[in-house]
Amino acid sequence: MSIAQSIVSIVSETLEKEEYQRLLEVVVDVGELVAVVPDSLEFCYNAITENTEFHNSKLTIHVLPLIGKCRDCHRESRVEQFDFVCAGCRGRDLELIQGQELNISHLEVE
């Protein structure tokens, strides 16, 4: 619920200074490693915006896969089932380069 409240707060602050008729869509990028259940986030967003100026807006959630870059062979690969092993050399020294983010990607307004 607090993440949905933060999204609505950020959107509200962003649009406060803009001229627009209505908010159509909020697009959020959520990394696989972030403890967010997309359906729950969408439910909370809809509950929070129900009686507000954003009540008909849509929340679109893009789940970003967990990607690691091997510090040994420099290969980038997807981390499957949280098994932090390089797909190339099987090394375990990975730098996570994607999958930990939680960002508002963009807003669509009318």
Backbone as numpy.savetxt, mean C-alpha at the origin, in Angstrom:
# Nx Ny Nz CAx CAy CAz Cx Cy Cz
-8.02 -0.36 11.53 -8.84 0.84 11.53 -7.97 2.09 11.53
-6.88 2.06 12.29 -6.03 3.26 12.38 -5.36 3.57 11.04
-5.04 2.55 10.27 -4.44 2.79 8.94 -5.46 3.46 8.03
-6.69 2.99 8.06 -7.75 3.60 7.24 -7.99 5.04 7.68
-7.97 5.29 8.98 -8.14 6.66 9.48 -6.99 7.55 9.01
-5.79 7.03 9.01 -4.63 7.80 8.54 -4.75 8.12 7.06
-5.22 7.15 6.28 -5.41 7.38 4.84 -6.41 8.50 4.62
-7.54 8.43 5.31 -8.58 9.45 5.15 -8.05 10.82 5.60
-7.29 10.85 6.66 -6.71 12.09 7.15 -5.74 12.70 6.14
-4.88 11.89 5.58 -3.91 12.36 4.57 -4.64 12.85 3.33
-5.63 12.11 2.88 -6.40 12.51 1.70 -7.11 13.83 1.98
-7.70 13.96 3.14 -8.40 15.18 3.51 -7.45 16.38 3.51
-6.29 16.22 4.13 -5.30 17.30 4.16 -4.82 17.65 2.76
-4.62 16.65 1.92 -4.14 16.86 0.56 -5.16 17.62 -0.26
-6.42 17.25 -0.13 -7.46 17.87 -0.94 -8.00 19.17 -0.36
-7.62 19.48 0.85 -8.11 20.69 1.52 -7.82 21.95 0.71
-6.68 22.01 0.08 -6.25 23.19 -0.65 -6.55 23.11 -2.14
-7.14 22.02 -2.57 -7.42 21.82 -4.00 -8.90 22.05 -4.29
-9.15 22.47 -5.52 -10.54 22.60 -5.96 -10.93 21.31 -6.68
-11.94 20.67 -6.19 -12.41 19.43 -6.80 -13.88 19.27 -6.45
-14.59 18.49 -7.27 -16.00 18.26 -7.01 -16.20 17.09 -6.07
-15.48 16.01 -6.36 -15.58 14.85 -5.47 -14.39 13.92 -5.67
-14.11 13.18 -4.62 -13.05 12.18 -4.66 -13.63 10.91 -5.27
-12.96 10.39 -6.29 -13.44 9.17 -6.94 -12.70 7.92 -6.43
-11.39 8.04 -6.28 -10.61 6.86 -5.94 -9.33 7.23 -5.20
-8.98 6.39 -4.25 -7.70 6.46 -3.55 -6.98 5.16 -3.84
-5.77 5.27 -4.39 -4.98 4.08 -4.72 -3.83 3.98 -3.72
-3.75 2.82 -3.08 -2.75 2.58 -2.03 -1.88 1.39 -2.43
-0.57 1.55 -2.27 0.38 0.45 -2.46 0.72 -0.11 -1.10
0.52 -1.41 -0.94 0.78 -2.08 0.33 1.73 -3.24 0.08
2.86 -3.22 0.76 3.83 -4.30 0.62 3.35 -5.57 1.29
3.76 -6.68 0.74 3.39 -8.00 1.26 3.78 -8.20 2.72
4.87 -7.57 3.14 5.37 -7.76 4.48 4.61 -6.93 5.52
3.85 -5.94 5.04 3.07 -5.11 5.95 1.87 -5.91 6.44
1.61 -5.84 7.70 0.51 -6.62 8.29 -0.83 -5.96 8.02
-1.21 -5.91 6.75 -2.49 -5.32 6.36 -3.27 -6.35 5.54
-4.50 -6.57 5.93 -5.39 -7.44 5.17 -6.21 -6.52 4.27
-6.02 -6.61 2.95 -6.70 -5.69 2.04 -8.21 -5.59 2.25
-8.90 -6.70 2.43 -10.35 -6.66 2.62 -10.72 -5.90 3.90
-9.95 -6.08 4.94 -10.21 -5.38 6.20 -9.96 -3.89 6.05
-8.88 -3.52 5.36 -8.58 -2.11 5.13 -9.69 -1.45 4.32
-10.15 -2.13 3.31 -11.24 -1.60 2.48 -12.52 -1.44 3.30
-12.84 -2.42 4.12 -14.01 -2.36 4.98 -13.93 -1.16 5.92
-12.79 -0.99 6.56 -12.60 0.12 7.49 -12.67 1.46 6.77
-12.07 1.55 5.59 -12.12 2.78 4.80 -13.58 3.15 4.49
-14.35 2.17 4.05 -15.76 2.42 3.73 -16.56 2.84 4.96
-16.26 2.23 6.09 -16.96 2.59 7.33 -16.63 4.01 7.76
-15.37 4.39 7.66 -14.94 5.73 8.06 -15.50 6.81 7.14
-15.58 6.53 5.86 -16.00 7.55 4.89 -17.51 7.56 4.65
-18.24 6.68 5.29 -19.67 6.51 5.02 -20.47 7.81 5.07
-20.33 8.61 6.08 -21.11 9.85 6.21 -20.25 11.09 6.02
-19.31 11.00 5.08 -18.41 12.13 4.82 -18.50 12.51 3.35
-17.74 13.54 3.00 -17.69 13.97 1.60 -17.03 12.91 0.70
-16.36 11.95 1.29 -15.69 10.90 0.53 -16.50 9.61 0.42
-17.77 9.64 0.79 -18.56 8.42 0.94 -18.68 7.54 -0.30
-18.59 8.08 -1.48 -18.70 7.25 -2.68 -17.35 6.96 -3.32
-16.28 7.30 -2.64 -14.96 7.05 -3.22 -14.59 5.58 -3.06
-13.71 5.16 -3.94 -13.27 3.76 -3.95 -11.83 3.69 -3.46
-11.55 2.70 -2.64 -10.18 2.43 -2.21 -9.66 1.25 -3.02
-8.61 1.48 -3.78 -7.97 0.43 -4.56 -6.63 0.11 -3.90
-6.41 -1.16 -3.65 -5.20 -1.59 -2.95 -4.37 -2.46 -3.88
-3.14 -2.02 -4.13 -2.19 -2.82 -4.90 -1.23 -3.47 -3.91
-1.22 -4.78 -3.88 -0.30 -5.50 -3.01 1.01 -5.70 -3.77
2.09 -5.18 -3.20 3.40 -5.27 -3.84 4.15 -6.48 -3.30
4.70 -7.30 -4.19 5.41 -8.50 -3.74 6.68 -8.14 -2.98
7.11 -9.07 -2.17 8.34 -8.91 -1.40 9.51 -9.25 -2.31
10.39 -8.26 -2.53 11.54 -8.42 -3.42 12.80 -8.17 -2.61
13.77 -9.06 -2.78 15.06 -8.91 -2.12 16.18 -8.85 -3.13
17.24 -8.13 -2.76 18.43 -8.07 -3.60 19.57 -8.72 -2.81
20.17 -9.72 -3.42 21.25 -10.46 -2.78 22.49 -9.58 -2.67
23.04 -9.52 -1.49 24.25 -8.72 -1.29 25.50 -9.45 -1.81
25.35 -10.74 -2.09 26.49 -11.52 -2.60 26.54 -11.49 -4.13
25.46 -11.89 -4.80 25.48 -11.97 -6.27 24.72 -10.81 -6.94
24.07 -9.96 -6.15 23.37 -8.76 -6.61 22.12 -9.04 -7.43
21.65 -10.24 -7.39 20.42 -10.60 -8.12 19.20 -10.15 -7.31
18.20 -9.63 -8.03 16.93 -9.30 -7.41 15.96 -10.43 -7.68
15.24 -10.84 -6.62 14.28 -11.92 -6.81 13.16 -11.79 -5.78
12.05 -12.39 -6.12 10.91 -12.38 -5.23 11.15 -13.34 -4.06
10.77 -12.90 -2.88 10.87 -13.74 -1.69 9.55 -14.48 -1.57
9.60 -15.78 -1.70 8.41 -16.62 -1.67 8.22 -17.21 -0.28
7.02 -17.14 0.23 6.63 -17.73 1.52 7.59 -17.34 2.65
8.08 -16.10 2.57 8.95 -15.54 3.60 10.22 -16.37 3.82
10.65 -17.04 2.76 11.90 -17.78 2.78 12.96 -16.84 2.17
13.71 -16.17 3.01 14.65 -15.14 2.60 15.94 -15.74 2.08
15.85 -16.35 0.89 16.98 -16.99 0.24 17.06 -16.47 -1.19
18.27 -16.15 -1.64 18.47 -15.69 -3.01 18.13 -16.80 -3.99
17.35 -16.46 -5.01 16.97 -17.44 -6.03 18.16 -17.81 -6.91
19.20 -16.95 -6.93 20.36 -17.21 -7.77 21.41 -18.07 -7.08
22.00 -17.54 -6.00 23.12 -18.23 -5.37 22.73 -18.95 -4.08
21.46 -18.84 -3.68 20.93 -19.47 -2.47 21.49 -18.85 -1.18
22.12 -17.68 -1.33 22.63 -16.97 -0.16 21.49 -16.40 0.68
21.78 -16.06 1.92 20.76 -15.56 2.83 20.96 -14.10 3.21
21.87 -13.42 2.55 22.14 -12.01 2.85 21.37 -11.13 1.86
20.08 -10.97 2.14 19.22 -10.20 1.25 18.91 -8.83 1.83
18.89 -7.85 0.95 18.42 -6.51 1.28 17.01 -6.41 0.71
16.04 -6.09 1.54 14.67 -5.96 1.05 14.53 -4.64 0.32
14.10 -4.71 -0.95 13.96 -3.48 -1.74 12.51 -3.18 -2.08
11.62 -4.10 -1.80 10.19 -3.86 -2.01 9.42 -4.82 -1.12
8.24 -4.36 -0.69 7.36 -5.23 0.08 7.12 -4.77 1.49
7.74 -3.65 1.88 7.57 -3.11 3.22 6.82 -1.78 3.24
6.39 -1.31 2.07 5.80 0.02 1.97 4.30 0.04 2.23
3.85 1.21 2.59 2.43 1.49 2.72 2.28 2.95 2.31
1.91 3.17 1.04 1.89 4.50 0.46 0.59 4.78 -0.27
0.16 6.01 -0.21 -0.93 6.44 -1.09 -0.27 6.76 -2.41
-0.59 5.97 -3.42 0.02 6.11 -4.73 -0.51 7.34 -5.46
-1.83 7.43 -5.54 -2.44 8.60 -6.18 -3.92 8.69 -5.85
-4.45 9.85 -6.16 -5.87 10.13 -5.95 -6.49 10.47 -7.29
-7.71 10.03 -7.47 -8.47 10.41 -8.65 -9.64 11.27 -8.18
-9.71 12.47 -8.72 -10.77 13.40 -8.33 -11.51 13.89 -9.56
-12.67 14.42 -9.32 -13.47 14.98 -10.41 -13.51 16.47 -10.26
